[in-house]
Amino acid sequence: MTSLVIVIFVLGYLTITLEHPLKLDKAVPALLMGTLMWAILSIGFNYGWFDIINYKGDVFSLIEGESAQDAYGFKRNLMHHFSEIGEILFFLLGAMTIVEIIDLHRGFGIIKKVIQPKSKRKLLWIMGILAFVLSAIIDNLTATIILMTLLRKIVARKQYRIWYAGLIVIAANAGGAWSPIGDVTTTMLWIGGKVTALGLSEYVIVPSILCFIVPFFIASRMKAFKGKAIRKELIVHEDMERLLSSKTMLYVGLSAIVFVPIFKGITGLPPYLGMMFSLGVVWLVSEYIQPVKNLPKRQKYLYSTHRALSKIEFSSILFFLGILLAVAALQSMVFGDIEGVQVGTLRYAAESISNTIPNMDVVVILLGALSSLIDNVPMVAATMGMYTFEVDSPIWHFIAYSAGTGGSLLIIGSAAGVAAMGIEKIDFIWYLKKISWLALIGFLSGGLVFIFIEKFLYS
């Protein structure tokens, strides 16, 4: 039965990575994987086929006869994991809703004002800086989608746009890696109590900047970014596209998201409560602000939060639910013992890896590279169950950096890359030949700087 649980995880994981060839939403295999693993876990536990271990290290077993305490221990363990998963999902739901509200009021259109240069090189740096900064505030996926949309309105020829798109992916992933709200994986580590917002930023921001700047510096000397940009006509009727509420909703929305770590610092409450508070504030403002003069009541729904909620990709939320349930099942199933102490599957795997590759820095770099092939969400979720390092340990910060930026090595390696691939129809092989080497140089540059900072400045 233990093998069956692991086989289901491997098959589910494989199906997720083959999302595009199979033309199957990755939420489907994730949900089936997560629920099936827990179903088998429950059946196996009730028949005494294997034991369960909770987050405290307490082991529950029905092998020696049914015990009400052990049976309740299984349910209590599931409740604990679901509670942690719920915190992440509600946090993401709140952040996604705020972003959609801003978008409904065309707040991101304000960003067009700063994208005016005619030089290809200057345009590259402006887009990169915007991607790096925005991704730290509204997450790397959303920042990429926004900038890709703007890019299509500015650069006329696709043969030039895809170069910008590839570099935007690198900058967005680098910007998301140092912020607790910039990437799903950093959010997971923050909410999971592995890192603090201040500690993550302190350790990871310099390597992330290097990961962004080095590829851009090299690219800016390349032929693709020399000369004048062949631009479309500057956006016609820009003032007509803007709403009276655009600027207000942009500032209120971004400020509300940035306030979440401050809320946690002041109150000590979990981040999802701060995000729910921020969503409430943005929702309140959106209810009373006037997008246009004399807006008819029947058209008010066009700018309402209810419409914003309808635009959220709930399939992504369900994907995270399935993945995190699956990882929790592996974490809960006793696989073996270490020095006479029973441990879960992920902890056992962590010890095996450490024995094979004793240098954790090498292990984390390899995990980062692997995140370009397989989704970084389950990878980070697995490491959270595998390792027991203290809060703000350099290892957690390095995992955040590697998992966040390693996905840039391949176009399919990150949500930002997949979004850019879909919008501009970027070819996998083209990205591999033209952009991957730049991403690798940036990834390794930031990684080496992180190791240097950890060994010599913070030791």
C-alpha positions, 0 to 999 in steps of 0.5 A: 500500500505504501508503494501504491501511494507513491506510485499515484503521486509519481503518476499524478506529478507526471500528468501535471508536467504533461499538461500541454501535450495532453491538453488537460488542465493540471487541476484535474490530475492534482485533485485526483492525486491529492484525494486518492492518496488520502483515501488510500491513506485512510483505508490503509490506516483503518486496516492497520497496513501502515502508520500515520505521523503528525507534524509534532512527530507523534505516531498513530497506529491501529495495528494493535487494535482500534484506539479511539485516540489513534483514530482521532489522531488521524483526523486531527492530522488531516484537519491540521494540514487542511488548515495550513492549506486553507491559509495559503488558498485564501491568501492567494484568493484575496490577492488575485481578487485585488489584482482583478479589481485594479484591472477592471478599473484599468489601473494598470494602464497608468504604467503605459506612461513610463514606456515611452523610449524609442531605443530598444535597449532603454525599452528593454531595461524599462520593461525589465525593471517594471517586471522586477518591481511589479512581480514583487508586489502583485506576483510574477505571473500577473506582472508578466501578463500585464507587461506582455499585454502592454508590449503587444501594444508598443512593439510592432514586430513579433520577432522583436517582441519575443526577445523582450518576452523572454527577458521579462520572464527572467526579470519577473521570476527574479523579482518574485523570489525575494518578496513574500507575496511575489511568488506562490512558493515564497508565499507558502514558505512565509505562511508556513512559518519557514521565513519572515518577510524581512528575513526573506528580503534581506537575504534574497534581494541582492541575489535576485537583483543579480539574477535580473541584472546580469542577463539584461546587461548581456542581452542589452549588448546583443544585436536584438536590442540595438537600434530604434524600436519599431513601435506601433503608433502610440496608443490612440485615445489613451485618455478615453481608455483611462477611467476616473477611478484608474489611478485611485484603484491602482494606488489603493490596490497596490498599497493594500497588498503591500500592507499585508506584511505590515499587518502581520508585523503589527498584529502577529496574525496569519498573513491570510487575515491581513490579505482579507482585510486588504481585500475588504478595504479595496472592495469598499473603495470600489463600491463607492468610487465613480469610474465614469461620470453619471454611470448608469446603475445597470452598468455598475456591475462592469466595475464591481468586485462580483465581476472581478471574482468571476474572472479569477482562475479558480482552476489554479486555486484547485490545482494548489489544493490538490498538490498540497493535499498530495504532499501532506499525504506523503508527509503524514505516511510513515515510511521508515525510521532514522536512528530508531525514530519513525519518520514520514516519507518526505523526511526519509527522502530528505535524509537519503538525499543528504547522505548522497549529497552532503552539501545542502547548497548543491542540493538546493541548486539542483532543486532550482534547476529541476523546477524548470522541468517540474512545477516548483509548487509541489517541490517547495511543498515537499521541502517544507515537509522534508526539512526541519531547519529553523525559521529564517535559516539560510537554507529556506532563503536559498530554496526560495531563491532557487525555486523562484528563479530556476524556473526561468531556465525553460519556458515551461519552467514557471507560471510566468514563462507559460503565460508568455509562451501562450500570449506570444506563442513562443517556441520551446526550442527558440527559448532554449537556444536564445534565452535559457543560457542567459537565464542560467548565467543569471541563476548561477550568478545570484546563487553564487552571490547568495552562498558568498553572503551566507558564508562570509557576511552572515556567518 
